[in-house]
Amino acid sequence: MTEIYLSKLVLNPNSRRVWNDLGNPQNLHRTISSAFEKIENPPHLKPHERKTPRGEFNLLHRLDFDRRTGRAVLLVQSCARPNWSFLHADYAKEVECKTVHDSYSQIENGMRLRFRLRANPTKRVHRSDAKAHSRFKESQPHTQYMQLHNKHETRRRVELIADEKMTREEKLIEWLRNQGAVRVKIEKGEPVEYSCGFRLMSVAVRENVENVSANPNGKQSFTKPNADKSKSPHRVTLDGVTFEGVLEVTDAEKFREALAKGVGSGKAYGFGLLSVAKAR
């Protein structure tokens, strides 16, 4: 299995640099990326073609807050060894880095594991879905919405909300259950199977604030500069949800891939890192 490193940084609550990062997901992403080799891209590449540390090194991270101690712990997982020596002396009280690929390689079908996942559960909808389209429109500045609308974008990513059939919590659990199940997507006209290789045994959902930049319902919104400098910035809204429970591995190879690459969207902003331990 490819080498995988897990770093644990106990952040200093009195550091101005820490609060600057916790208050803006882009700042934190930039700080984490600085621990890895800089990637040079040819100038002729289009924005979506450029390589990034997140993509090249499978960077995943999650902020865990301990209410009892008030500690903020930053977990960073990568397929390259990070170098945290660039951090200012007052940034972290403790810094640890260990390999986890040997532990992951021992995971087998039928194994039951306790898990924690901070995710951004969303779905892609067609513009013909009037309700979803309206929610998407409300989440974007008018100029950005018009840019997308004029390009005839037909599929948008929206949050999961309750309807007459299911509560929001039921929809969130269904989303996670679907991540573990085998599903088929059409890519370039061809069906492709996807699965994270697990089934849920039990799960609890928590939507309370997990980040100082989130609002009371757990959402984070910020303006992101466009990679194409000729275009205006756009609004990003992330719907943070924490899942905890027990799962059973159904496809060890797919599950190890999910551990390495993450689950769901928003991986650059603290979502998708799946932490596991043996269930008692």
PyRosetta script that sets phi, psi and omega in degrees:
from pyrosetta import init, pose_from_sequence

init()
pose = pose_from_sequence("MTEIYLSKLVLNPNSRRVWNDLGNPQNLHRTISSAFEKIENPPHLKPHERKTPRGEFNLLHRLDFDRRTGRAVLLVQSCARPNWSFLHADYAKEVECKTVHDSYSQIENGMRLRFRLRANPTKRVHRSDAKAHSRFKESQPHTQYMQLHNKHETRRRVELIADEKMTREEKLIEWLRNQGAVRVKIEKGEPVEYSCGFRLMSVAVRENVENVSANPNGKQSFTKPNADKSKSPHRVTLDGVTFEGVLEVTDAEKFREALAKGVGSGKAYGFGLLSVAKAR")
pose.set_psi(1, 143.8)
pose.set_omega(1, 177.9)
pose.set_phi(2, -56.6)
pose.set_psi(2, 143.3)
pose.set_omega(2, 179.4)
pose.set_phi(3, -61.4)
pose.set_psi(3, 136.5)
pose.set_omega(3, 178.6)
pose.set_phi(4, -132.7)
pose.set_psi(4, 130.2)
pose.set_omega(4, -178.6)
pose.set_phi(5, -113.5)
pose.set_psi(5, 139.5)
pose.set_omega(5, 176.8)
pose.set_phi(6, -121.8)
pose.set_psi(6, 118.7)
pose.set_omega(6, 178.7)
pose.set_phi(7, -103.2)
pose.set_psi(7, 144.4)
pose.set_omega(7, 176.7)
pose.set_phi(8, -127.1)
pose.set_psi(8, 118.0)
pose.set_omega(8, -179.7)
pose.set_phi(9, -117.7)
pose.set_psi(9, 117.9)
pose.set_omega(9, 173.8)
pose.set_phi(10, -86.8)
pose.set_psi(10, 109.1)
pose.set_omega(10, -172.0)
pose.set_phi(11, -76.4)
pose.set_psi(11, 149.0)
pose.set_omega(11, 179.0)
pose.set_phi(12, -86.8)
pose.set_psi(12, 112.9)
pose.set_omega(12, -176.7)
pose.set_phi(13, -67.0)
pose.set_psi(13, -13.3)
pose.set_omega(13, -179.5)
pose.set_phi(14, -96.2)
pose.set_psi(14, 3.9)
pose.set_omega(14, -178.3)
pose.set_phi(15, -88.8)
pose.set_psi(15, 125.6)
pose.set_omega(15, 176.8)
pose.set_phi(16, -63.0)
pose.set_psi(16, -33.8)
pose.set_omega(16, 179.7)
pose.set_phi(17, -66.6)
pose.set_psi(17, -37.7)
pose.set_omega(17, 177.6)
pose.set_phi(18, -63.7)
pose.set_psi(18, -47.6)
pose.set_omega(18, -179.2)
pose.set_phi(19, -65.8)
pose.set_psi(19, -32.4)
pose.set_omega(19, 176.1)
pose.set_phi(20, -63.1)
pose.set_psi(20, -38.7)
pose.set_omega(20, 178.8)
pose.set_phi(21, -75.2)
pose.set_psi(21, -41.6)
pose.set_omega(21, -179.2)
pose.set_phi(22, -66.9)
pose.set_psi(22, -25.3)
pose.set_omega(22, -179.6)
pose.set_phi(23, -83.3)
pose.set_psi(23, -7.6)
pose.set_omega(23, -178.4)
pose.set_phi(24, -148.0)
pose.set_psi(24, 110.7)
pose.set_omega(24, -177.9)
pose.set_phi(25, -56.2)
pose.set_psi(25, -30.3)
pose.set_omega(25, 179.6)
pose.set_phi(26, -70.4)
pose.set_psi(26, -38.1)
pose.set_omega(26, 177.6)
pose.set_phi(27, -63.4)
pose.set_psi(27, -43.3)
pose.set_omega(27, -179.9)
pose.set_phi(28, -64.6)
pose.set_psi(28, -42.6)
pose.set_omega(28, 177.7)
pose.set_phi(29, -59.5)
pose.set_psi(29, -39.7)
pose.set_omega(29, -179.7)
pose.set_phi(30, -67.4)
pose.set_psi(30, -41.5)
pose.set_omega(30, 179.0)
pose.set_phi(31, -63.3)
pose.set_psi(31, -45.9)
pose.set_omega(31, -179.5)
pose.set_phi(32, -62.3)
pose.set_psi(32, -43.6)
pose.set_omega(32, -178.7)
pose.set_phi(33, -62.1)
pose.set_psi(33, -27.8)
pose.set_omega(33, -178.2)
pose.set_phi(34, -68.5)
pose.set_psi(34, -13.4)
pose.set_omega(34, 179.3)
pose.set_phi(35, -81.7)
pose.set_psi(35, -0.3)
pose.set_omega(35, -176.2)
pose.set_phi(36, -124.6)
pose.set_psi(36, 162.8)
pose.set_omega(36, -178.0)
pose.set_phi(37, -55.6)
pose.set_psi(37, 134.2)
pose.set_omega(37, 179.7)
pose.set_phi(38, -70.4)
pose.set_psi(38, 138.2)
pose.set_omega(38, -178.5)
pose.set_phi(39, -104.4)
pose.set_psi(39, 124.6)
pose.set_omega(39, 178.3)
pose.set_phi(40, -96.2)
pose.set_psi(40, 126.0)
pose.set_omega(40, 178.4)
pose.set_phi(41, -109.5)
pose.set_psi(41, 139.2)
pose.set_omega(41, 174.9)
pose.set_phi(42, -58.3)
pose.set_psi(42, 139.8)
pose.set_omega(42, -175.8)
pose.set_phi(43, -63.1)
pose.set_psi(43, -21.2)
pose.set_omega(43, -175.5)
pose.set_phi(44, -80.8)
pose.set_psi(44, -9.9)
pose.set_omega(44, -177.0)
pose.set_phi(45, -68.9)
pose.set_psi(45, 143.8)
pose.set_omega(45, 174.9)
pose.set_phi(46, -74.8)
pose.set_psi(46, 156.9)
pose.set_omega(46, -176.5)
pose.set_phi(47, -51.6)
pose.set_psi(47, -43.4)
pose.set_omega(47, -177.2)
pose.set_phi(48, -74.2)
pose.set_psi(48, -10.9)
pose.set_omega(48, 180.0)
pose.set_phi(49, -93.8)
pose.set_psi(49, -11.2)
pose.set_omega(49, -175.1)
pose.set_phi(50, -75.4)
pose.set_psi(50, 141.9)
pose.set_omega(50, 177.8)
pose.set_phi(51, -82.3)
pose.set_psi(51, 145.0)
pose.set_omega(51, 180.0)
pose.set_phi(52, -129.5)
pose.set_psi(52, 156.7)
pose.set_omega(52, 176.0)
pose.set_phi(53, -56.6)
pose.set_psi(53, -38.7)
pose.set_omega(53, -179.2)
pose.set_phi(54, -59.0)
pose.set_psi(54, -46.5)
pose.set_omega(54, -178.6)
pose.set_phi(55, -74.6)
pose.set_psi(55, -40.9)
pose.set_omega(55, -176.0)
pose.set_phi(56, -72.5)
pose.set_psi(56, -34.3)
pose.set_omega(56, -175.5)
pose.set_phi(57, -111.8)
pose.set_psi(57, 12.4)
pose.set_omega(57, -178.9)
pose.set_phi(58, 50.0)
pose.set_psi(58, 47.7)
pose.set_omega(58, -178.6)
pose.set_phi(59, -69.0)
pose.set_psi(59, 127.6)
pose.set_omega(59, 173.6)
pose.set_phi(60, -133.8)
pose.set_psi(60, 145.8)
pose.set_omega(60, 175.7)
pose.set_phi(61, -149.0)
pose.set_psi(61, 161.6)
pose.set_omega(61, 178.0)
pose.set_phi(62, -151.8)
pose.set_psi(62, 140.8)
pose.set_omega(62, 174.1)
pose.set_phi(63, -98.8)
pose.set_psi(63, 123.1)
pose.set_omega(63, 175.9)
pose.set_phi(64, -112.2)
pose.set_psi(64, 128.5)
pose.set_omega(64, 179.9)
pose.set_phi(65, -109.6)
pose.set_psi(65, 126.0)
pose.set_omega(65, 178.1)
pose.set_phi(66, -95.4)
pose.set_psi(66, 109.7)
pose.set_omega(66, -175.9)
pose.set_phi(67, -67.2)
pose.set_psi(67, -28.8)
pose.set_omega(67, -177.6)
pose.set_phi(68, -71.3)
pose.set_psi(68, -42.1)
pose.set_omega(68, -176.4)
pose.set_phi(69, -100.8)
pose.set_psi(69, -15.9)
pose.set_omega(69, -176.7)
pose.set_phi(70, 77.1)
pose.set_psi(70, 9.9)
pose.set_omega(70, -178.6)
pose.set_phi(71, -78.5)
pose.set_psi(71, 142.3)
pose.set_omega(71, 171.3)
pose.set_phi(72, -110.4)
pose.set_psi(72, 121.1)
pose.set_omega(72, -178.1)
pose.set_phi(73, -113.9)
pose.set_psi(73, 126.5)
pose.set_omega(73, 178.3)
pose.set_phi(74, -101.6)
pose.set_psi(74, 119.2)
pose.set_omega(74, 175.3)
pose.set_phi(75, -101.7)
pose.set_psi(75, 131.9)
pose.set_omega(75, 179.6)
pose.set_phi(76, -130.6)
pose.set_psi(76, 123.9)
pose.set_omega(76, 178.1)
pose.set_phi(77, -114.1)
pose.set_psi(77, 142.7)
pose.set_omega(77, -176.9)
pose.set_phi(78, -157.4)
pose.set_psi(78, 162.6)
pose.set_omega(78, 176.1)
pose.set_phi(79, -99.4)
pose.set_psi(79, 10.8)
pose.set_omega(79, 173.2)
pose.set_phi(80, -132.7)
pose.set_psi(80, 148.2)
pose.set_omega(80, -178.8)
pose.set_phi(81, -72.4)
pose.set_psi(81, 125.2)
pose.set_omega(81, 179.5)
pose.set_phi(82, -79.6)
pose.set_psi(82, 159.9)
pose.set_omega(82, 175.0)
pose.set_phi(83, -123.6)
pose.set_psi(83, 102.9)
pose.set_omega(83, -175.3)
pose.set_phi(84, -89.8)
pose.set_psi(84, 8.4)
pose.set_omega(84, -176.0)
pose.set_phi(85, -66.0)
pose.set_psi(85, -18.1)
pose.set_omega(85, -179.0)
pose.set_phi(86, -74.9)
pose.set_psi(86, -18.0)
pose.set_omega(86, -177.6)
pose.set_phi(87, -63.6)
pose.set_psi(87, 143.0)
pose.set_omega(87, 176.2)
pose.set_phi(88, -63.1)
pose.set_psi(88, 150.0)
pose.set_omega(88, -175.0)
pose.set_phi(89, -57.7)
pose.set_psi(89, -28.1)
pose.set_omega(89, -176.6)
pose.set_phi(90, -92.9)
pose.set_psi(90, 6.2)
pose.set_omega(90, -173.3)
pose.set_phi(91, -76.1)
pose.set_psi(91, -49.1)
pose.set_omega(91, -176.5)
pose.set_phi(92, -128.6)
pose.set_psi(92, 138.7)
pose.set_omega(92, 177.7)
pose.set_phi(93, -79.2)
pose.set_psi(93, -32.3)
pose.set_omega(93, 178.2)
pose.set_phi(94, -140.1)
pose.set_psi(94, 143.0)
pose.set_omega(94, 175.9)
pose.set_phi(95, -135.9)
pose.set_psi(95, 121.3)
pose.set_omega(95, 177.5)
pose.set_phi(96, -127.3)
pose.set_psi(96, 150.1)
pose.set_omega(96, 176.0)
pose.set_phi(97, -144.1)
pose.set_psi(97, 128.6)
pose.set_omega(97, 179.7)
pose.set_phi(98, -140.2)
pose.set_psi(98, 162.3)
pose.set_omega(98, 176.0)
pose.set_phi(99, -91.4)
pose.set_psi(99, 144.8)
pose.set_omega(99, -179.7)
pose.set_phi(100, -125.6)
pose.set_psi(100, -2.3)
pose.set_omega(100, -175.7)
pose.set_phi(101, -64.7)
pose.set_psi(101, -31.4)
pose.set_omega(101, 177.8)
pose.set_phi(102, -64.6)
pose.set_psi(102, -40.9)
pose.set_omega(102, 178.1)
pose.set_phi(103, -65.7)
pose.set_psi(103, -42.7)
pose.set_omega(103, -179.8)
pose.set_phi(104, -64.3)
pose.set_psi(104, -35.7)
pose.set_omega(104, -177.2)
pose.set_phi(105, -67.4)
pose.set_psi(105, -17.2)
pose.set_omega(105, -179.4)
pose.set_phi(106, -88.1)
pose.set_psi(106, -3.1)
pose.set_omega(106, 179.3)
pose.set_phi(107, -70.9)
pose.set_psi(107, 133.6)
pose.set_omega(107, -177.2)
pose.set_phi(108, -128.4)
pose.set_psi(108, 161.7)
pose.set_omega(108, 176.1)
pose.set_phi(109, -59.1)
pose.set_psi(109, 140.3)
pose.set_omega(109, 179.2)
pose.set_phi(110, 88.7)
pose.set_psi(110, -10.8)
pose.set_omega(110, -179.7)
pose.set_phi(111, -71.6)
pose.set_psi(111, 137.7)
pose.set_omega(111, 177.1)
pose.set_phi(112, -103.8)
pose.set_psi(112, 133.4)
pose.set_omega(112, -174.0)
pose.set_phi(113, -133.3)
pose.set_psi(113, 141.5)
pose.set_omega(113, 167.8)
pose.set_phi(114, -77.1)
pose.set_psi(114, 145.5)
pose.set_omega(114, -176.9)
pose.set_phi(115, -142.1)
pose.set_psi(115, 157.9)
pose.set_omega(115, 169.8)
pose.set_phi(116, -137.2)
pose.set_psi(116, 134.8)
pose.set_omega(116, -179.6)
pose.set_phi(117, -142.3)
pose.set_psi(117, 123.1)
pose.set_omega(117, 171.1)
pose.set_phi(118, -98.4)
pose.set_psi(118, 114.9)
pose.set_omega(118, -170.4)
pose.set_phi(119, -128.5)
pose.set_psi(119, 166.6)
pose.set_omega(119, 177.3)
pose.set_phi(120, -118.4)
pose.set_psi(120, 77.5)
pose.set_omega(120, -174.6)
pose.set_phi(121, -69.8)
pose.set_psi(121, 119.6)
pose.set_omega(121, -179.9)
pose.set_phi(122, -142.3)
pose.set_psi(122, 172.5)
pose.set_omega(122, 171.7)
pose.set_phi(123, -139.6)
pose.set_psi(123, 153.4)
pose.set_omega(123, 175.9)
pose.set_phi(124, -93.2)
pose.set_psi(124, 133.6)
pose.set_omega(124, -177.5)
pose.set_phi(125, -125.7)
pose.set_psi(125, 155.9)
pose.set_omega(125, 177.0)
pose.set_phi(126, -83.1)
pose.set_psi(126, 148.9)
pose.set_omega(126, -179.0)
pose.set_phi(127, -62.3)
pose.set_psi(127, -15.2)
pose.set_omega(127, 177.6)
pose.set_phi(128, -72.5)
pose.set_psi(128, -14.9)
pose.set_omega(128, 175.1)
pose.set_phi(129, -78.8)
pose.set_psi(129, 97.3)
pose.set_omega(129, -170.9)
pose.set_phi(130, -60.7)
pose.set_psi(130, -42.7)
pose.set_omega(130, -178.1)
pose.set_phi(131, -65.4)
pose.set_psi(131, -46.8)
pose.set_omega(131, -179.5)
pose.set_phi(132, -65.0)
pose.set_psi(132, -39.4)
pose.set_omega(132, 179.9)
pose.set_phi(133, -63.3)
pose.set_psi(133, -38.8)
pose.set_omega(133, 179.3)
pose.set_phi(134, -64.5)
pose.set_psi(134, -41.2)
pose.set_omega(134, 178.3)
pose.set_phi(135, -64.3)
pose.set_psi(135, -38.9)
pose.set_omega(135, 178.8)
pose.set_phi(136, -64.4)
pose.set_psi(136, -42.7)
pose.set_omega(136, -179.3)
pose.set_phi(137, -62.0)
pose.set_psi(137, -40.7)
pose.set_omega(137, -179.0)
pose.set_phi(138, -67.9)
pose.set_psi(138, -24.9)
pose.set_omega(138, -177.0)
pose.set_phi(139, -83.7)
pose.set_psi(139, -7.8)
pose.set_omega(139, -174.5)
pose.set_phi(140, -115.5)
pose.set_psi(140, 144.0)
pose.set_omega(140, 169.5)
pose.set_phi(141, -58.7)
pose.set_psi(141, 149.8)
pose.set_omega(141, -173.5)
pose.set_phi(142, -57.2)
pose.set_psi(142, -42.4)
pose.set_omega(142, -177.8)
pose.set_phi(143, -64.6)
pose.set_psi(143, -39.8)
pose.set_omega(143, 178.8)
pose.set_phi(144, -67.3)
pose.set_psi(144, -41.7)
pose.set_omega(144, 178.9)
pose.set_phi(145, -60.2)
pose.set_psi(145, -43.5)
pose.set_omega(145, -178.9)
pose.set_phi(146, -65.2)
pose.set_psi(146, -34.6)
pose.set_omega(146, 176.7)
pose.set_phi(147, -60.9)
pose.set_psi(147, -46.7)
pose.set_omega(147, 179.7)
pose.set_phi(148, -68.0)
pose.set_psi(148, -40.7)
pose.set_omega(148, -178.8)
pose.set_phi(149, -63.6)
pose.set_psi(149, -41.4)
pose.set_omega(149, -178.6)
pose.set_phi(150, -71.0)
pose.set_psi(150, -23.0)
pose.set_omega(150, 177.2)
pose.set_phi(151, -83.2)
pose.set_psi(151, -0.1)
pose.set_omega(151, 180.0)
pose.set_phi(152, 60.8)
pose.set_psi(152, 38.9)
pose.set_omega(152, 174.2)
pose.set_phi(153, -60.8)
pose.set_psi(153, 126.6)
pose.set_omega(153, -175.0)
pose.set_phi(154, -103.2)
pose.set_psi(154, -15.8)
pose.set_omega(154, -178.6)
pose.set_phi(155, -128.2)
pose.set_psi(155, 128.7)
pose.set_omega(155, -178.7)
pose.set_phi(156, -127.1)
pose.set_psi(156, 154.0)
pose.set_omega(156, 178.9)
pose.set_phi(157, -97.1)
pose.set_psi(157, 125.0)
pose.set_omega(157, -177.5)
pose.set_phi(158, -130.6)
pose.set_psi(158, 160.9)
pose.set_omega(158, 179.0)
pose.set_phi(159, -73.3)
pose.set_psi(159, 165.4)
pose.set_omega(159, 178.3)
pose.set_phi(160, -93.5)
pose.set_psi(160, 128.8)
pose.set_omega(160, 179.6)
pose.set_phi(161, -128.2)
pose.set_psi(161, 160.5)
pose.set_omega(161, -179.9)
pose.set_phi(162, -67.7)
pose.set_psi(162, 153.4)
pose.set_omega(162, 173.0)
pose.set_phi(163, -138.3)
pose.set_psi(163, -168.5)
pose.set_omega(163, -176.5)
pose.set_phi(164, -69.4)
pose.set_psi(164, -14.6)
pose.set_omega(164, -177.7)
pose.set_phi(165, -101.4)
pose.set_psi(165, -33.7)
pose.set_omega(165, -173.5)
pose.set_phi(166, -139.7)
pose.set_psi(166, 145.1)
pose.set_omega(166, 173.7)
pose.set_phi(167, -75.3)
pose.set_psi(167, 167.5)
pose.set_omega(167, 177.8)
pose.set_phi(168, -61.9)
pose.set_psi(168, -42.4)
pose.set_omega(168, -179.3)
pose.set_phi(169, -61.5)
pose.set_psi(169, -41.2)
pose.set_omega(169, 177.4)
pose.set_phi(170, -61.6)
pose.set_psi(170, -38.8)
pose.set_omega(170, 178.8)
pose.set_phi(171, -67.6)
pose.set_psi(171, -38.4)
pose.set_omega(171, 178.8)
pose.set_phi(172, -64.5)
pose.set_psi(172, -43.4)
pose.set_omega(172, 178.8)
pose.set_phi(173, -66.0)
pose.set_psi(173, -39.0)
pose.set_omega(173, 177.0)
pose.set_phi(174, -62.1)
pose.set_psi(174, -40.1)
pose.set_omega(174, 178.5)
pose.set_phi(175, -59.5)
pose.set_psi(175, -46.2)
pose.set_omega(175, -178.8)
pose.set_phi(176, -67.1)
pose.set_psi(176, -40.1)
pose.set_omega(176, 178.5)
pose.set_phi(177, -60.9)
pose.set_psi(177, -39.7)
pose.set_omega(177, 179.4)
pose.set_phi(178, -67.1)
pose.set_psi(178, -29.7)
pose.set_omega(178, 177.8)
pose.set_phi(179, -62.9)
pose.set_psi(179, -35.6)
pose.set_omega(179, -178.6)
pose.set_phi(180, -81.3)
pose.set_psi(180, -24.7)
pose.set_omega(180, -177.2)
pose.set_phi(181, -82.1)
pose.set_psi(181, 164.8)
pose.set_omega(181, 175.8)
pose.set_phi(182, -77.7)
pose.set_psi(182, 127.2)
pose.set_omega(182, 177.8)
pose.set_phi(183, -135.9)
pose.set_psi(183, 155.6)
pose.set_omega(183, -175.7)
pose.set_phi(184, -115.0)
pose.set_psi(184, 130.2)
pose.set_omega(184, 175.0)
pose.set_phi(185, -119.8)
pose.set_psi(185, 149.3)
pose.set_omega(185, 177.7)
pose.set_phi(186, -95.8)
pose.set_psi(186, 117.2)
pose.set_omega(186, 178.3)
pose.set_phi(187, -124.2)
pose.set_psi(187, 121.8)
pose.set_omega(187, -178.5)
pose.set_phi(188, 53.9)
pose.set_psi(188, 40.0)
pose.set_omega(188, 176.7)
pose.set_phi(189, 80.3)
pose.set_psi(189, -0.2)
pose.set_omega(189, -177.7)
pose.set_phi(190, -118.2)
pose.set_psi(190, 140.1)
pose.set_omega(190, 177.7)
pose.set_phi(191, -72.9)
pose.set_psi(191, 133.2)
pose.set_omega(191, 179.3)
pose.set_phi(192, -128.0)
pose.set_psi(192, 130.2)
pose.set_omega(192, 179.9)
pose.set_phi(193, -84.7)
pose.set_psi(193, 137.0)
pose.set_omega(193, 176.8)
pose.set_phi(194, -127.8)
pose.set_psi(194, 144.4)
pose.set_omega(194, 174.5)
pose.set_phi(195, -167.1)
pose.set_psi(195, 144.2)
pose.set_omega(195, 173.7)
pose.set_phi(196, -94.8)
pose.set_psi(196, 2.6)
pose.set_omega(196, 169.4)
pose.set_phi(197, 72.3)
pose.set_psi(197, 38.0)
pose.set_omega(197, 177.4)
pose.set_phi(198, -149.9)
pose.set_psi(198, 164.5)
pose.set_omega(198, 169.4)
pose.set_phi(199, -130.8)
pose.set_psi(199, 144.8)
pose.set_omega(199, -177.1)
pose.set_phi(200, -76.5)
pose.set_psi(200, 135.0)
pose.set_omega(200, 172.9)
pose.set_phi(201, -100.4)
pose.set_psi(201, -43.4)
pose.set_omega(201, 176.3)
pose.set_phi(202, -155.6)
pose.set_psi(202, 151.4)
pose.set_omega(202, -178.9)
pose.set_phi(203, -156.3)
pose.set_psi(203, 143.6)
pose.set_omega(203, 172.9)
pose.set_phi(204, -120.3)
pose.set_psi(204, 143.6)
pose.set_omega(204, -177.3)
pose.set_phi(205, -114.5)
pose.set_psi(205, 132.1)
pose.set_omega(205, 178.3)
pose.set_phi(206, -128.8)
pose.set_psi(206, 126.6)
pose.set_omega(206, -178.7)
pose.set_phi(207, -115.8)
pose.set_psi(207, 13.5)
pose.set_omega(207, -180.0)
pose.set_phi(208, -73.2)
pose.set_psi(208, 170.7)
pose.set_omega(208, -173.4)
pose.set_phi(209, -64.6)
pose.set_psi(209, 127.1)
pose.set_omega(209, 178.0)
pose.set_phi(210, -118.0)
pose.set_psi(210, 2.9)
pose.set_omega(210, -177.3)
pose.set_phi(211, -150.9)
pose.set_psi(211, 138.8)
pose.set_omega(211, -177.1)
pose.set_phi(212, -65.2)
pose.set_psi(212, -17.6)
pose.set_omega(212, 179.6)
pose.set_phi(213, -90.6)
pose.set_psi(213, -1.8)
pose.set_omega(213, 179.7)
pose.set_phi(214, -87.4)
pose.set_psi(214, 153.2)
pose.set_omega(214, 174.7)
pose.set_phi(215, -85.5)
pose.set_psi(215, 175.3)
pose.set_omega(215, -173.2)
pose.set_phi(216, -55.9)
pose.set_psi(216, -25.9)
pose.set_omega(216, 179.8)
pose.set_phi(217, -92.0)
pose.set_psi(217, 11.9)
pose.set_omega(217, 173.9)
pose.set_phi(218, 90.8)
pose.set_psi(218, -0.2)
pose.set_omega(218, -177.0)
pose.set_phi(219, -89.0)
pose.set_psi(219, 148.1)
pose.set_omega(219, 175.5)
pose.set_phi(220, -120.2)
pose.set_psi(220, 130.4)
pose.set_omega(220, 177.2)
pose.set_phi(221, -129.1)
pose.set_psi(221, 137.1)
pose.set_omega(221, 177.7)
pose.set_phi(222, -157.6)
pose.set_psi(222, 161.2)
pose.set_omega(222, 178.5)
pose.set_phi(223, -94.2)
pose.set_psi(223, 125.9)
pose.set_omega(223, -177.2)
pose.set_phi(224, -107.6)
pose.set_psi(224, 126.5)
pose.set_omega(224, 176.3)
pose.set_phi(225, -61.3)
pose.set_psi(225, 142.9)
pose.set_omega(225, 178.5)
pose.set_phi(226, -77.4)
pose.set_psi(226, 136.7)
pose.set_omega(226, 178.3)
pose.set_phi(227, -60.6)
pose.set_psi(227, -30.1)
pose.set_omega(227, 175.2)
pose.set_phi(228, -89.2)
pose.set_psi(228, 106.5)
pose.set_omega(228, -172.9)
pose.set_phi(229, -60.9)
pose.set_psi(229, -18.7)
pose.set_omega(229, -179.4)
pose.set_phi(230, -78.2)
pose.set_psi(230, -9.4)
pose.set_omega(230, -177.8)
pose.set_phi(231, -110.1)
pose.set_psi(231, 153.2)
pose.set_omega(231, -176.3)
pose.set_phi(232, -75.8)
pose.set_psi(232, 157.4)
pose.set_omega(232, 177.6)
pose.set_phi(233, -61.6)
pose.set_psi(233, 160.9)
pose.set_omega(233, 177.4)
pose.set_phi(234, -130.7)
pose.set_psi(234, 157.9)
pose.set_omega(234, -176.5)
pose.set_phi(235, -85.8)
pose.set_psi(235, 132.7)
pose.set_omega(235, 177.3)
pose.set_phi(236, -115.3)
pose.set_psi(236, 129.0)
pose.set_omega(236, 176.2)
pose.set_phi(237, -122.3)
pose.set_psi(237, 124.4)
pose.set_omega(237, -178.5)
pose.set_phi(238, -113.9)
pose.set_psi(238, 135.0)
pose.set_omega(238, -174.1)
pose.set_phi(239, -105.8)
pose.set_psi(239, 89.2)
pose.set_omega(239, -172.6)
pose.set_phi(240, -79.7)
pose.set_psi(240, 127.1)
pose.set_omega(240, 178.1)
pose.set_phi(241, -136.4)
pose.set_psi(241, 137.4)
pose.set_omega(241, 176.6)
pose.set_phi(242, -105.6)
pose.set_psi(242, 127.0)
pose.set_omega(242, 175.8)
pose.set_phi(243, -109.4)
pose.set_psi(243, 136.0)
pose.set_omega(243, 174.6)
pose.set_phi(244, -139.1)
pose.set_psi(244, 142.3)
pose.set_omega(244, 179.7)
pose.set_phi(245, 168.3)
pose.set_psi(245, -150.1)
pose.set_omega(245, -179.8)
pose.set_phi(246, -128.2)
pose.set_psi(246, 136.8)
pose.set_omega(246, 177.6)
pose.set_phi(247, -127.8)
pose.set_psi(247, 163.6)
pose.set_omega(247, 175.4)
pose.set_phi(248, -119.5)
pose.set_psi(248, 131.4)
pose.set_omega(248, -179.3)
pose.set_phi(249, -75.7)
pose.set_psi(249, 125.5)
pose.set_omega(249, 179.3)
pose.set_phi(250, -107.6)
pose.set_psi(250, -24.2)
pose.set_omega(250, 177.7)
pose.set_phi(251, -143.7)
pose.set_psi(251, 97.6)
pose.set_omega(251, -172.4)
pose.set_phi(252, -59.4)
pose.set_psi(252, -38.4)
pose.set_omega(252, -179.0)
pose.set_phi(253, -64.9)
pose.set_psi(253, -45.9)
pose.set_omega(253, 178.9)
pose.set_phi(254, -65.8)
pose.set_psi(254, -37.0)
pose.set_omega(254, -178.6)
pose.set_phi(255, -67.0)
pose.set_psi(255, -42.4)
pose.set_omega(255, 177.6)
pose.set_phi(256, -63.0)
pose.set_psi(256, -35.1)
pose.set_omega(256, 176.8)
pose.set_phi(257, -64.9)
pose.set_psi(257, -40.3)
pose.set_omega(257, 177.9)
pose.set_phi(258, -65.2)
pose.set_psi(258, -38.0)
pose.set_omega(258, 176.9)
pose.set_phi(259, -62.2)
pose.set_psi(259, -40.6)
pose.set_omega(259, -176.4)
pose.set_phi(260, -76.9)
pose.set_psi(260, -37.3)
pose.set_omega(260, -171.9)
pose.set_phi(261, -104.6)
pose.set_psi(261, -13.0)
pose.set_omega(261, 177.5)
pose.set_phi(262, 94.4)
pose.set_psi(262, 169.3)
pose.set_omega(262, -176.0)
pose.set_phi(263, -125.1)
pose.set_psi(263, 127.4)
pose.set_omega(263, 176.1)
pose.set_phi(264, 83.3)
pose.set_psi(264, -166.5)
pose.set_omega(264, -176.1)
pose.set_phi(265, -101.7)
pose.set_psi(265, 176.3)
pose.set_omega(265, 176.7)
pose.set_phi(266, 75.3)
pose.set_psi(266, 25.1)
pose.set_omega(266, -174.3)
pose.set_phi(267, -64.4)
pose.set_psi(267, -28.3)
pose.set_omega(267, 180.0)
pose.set_phi(268, -71.6)
pose.set_psi(268, -13.5)
pose.set_omega(268, -172.9)
pose.set_phi(269, -119.2)
pose.set_psi(269, 27.5)
pose.set_omega(269, 171.7)
pose.set_phi(270, 97.6)
pose.set_psi(270, 17.4)
pose.set_omega(270, 179.7)
pose.set_phi(271, -119.2)
pose.set_psi(271, 153.3)
pose.set_omega(271, 171.6)
pose.set_phi(272, 103.1)
pose.set_psi(272, -13.9)
pose.set_omega(272, -178.5)
pose.set_phi(273, -76.4)
pose.set_psi(273, 116.4)
pose.set_omega(273, -178.5)
pose.set_phi(274, -98.9)
pose.set_psi(274, 117.0)
pose.set_omega(274, 178.4)
pose.set_phi(275, -103.7)
pose.set_psi(275, 135.5)
pose.set_omega(275, -177.4)
pose.set_phi(276, -134.1)
pose.set_psi(276, 156.6)
pose.set_omega(276, 174.9)
pose.set_phi(277, -152.9)
pose.set_psi(277, 156.5)
pose.set_omega(277, -179.0)
pose.set_phi(278, -62.5)
pose.set_psi(278, 136.0)
pose.set_omega(278, 179.4)
pose.set_phi(279, -81.7)
pose.set_psi(279, 138.9)
pose.set_omega(279, 178.0)
pose.set_phi(280, -89.8)
pose.dump_pdb("model.pdb")
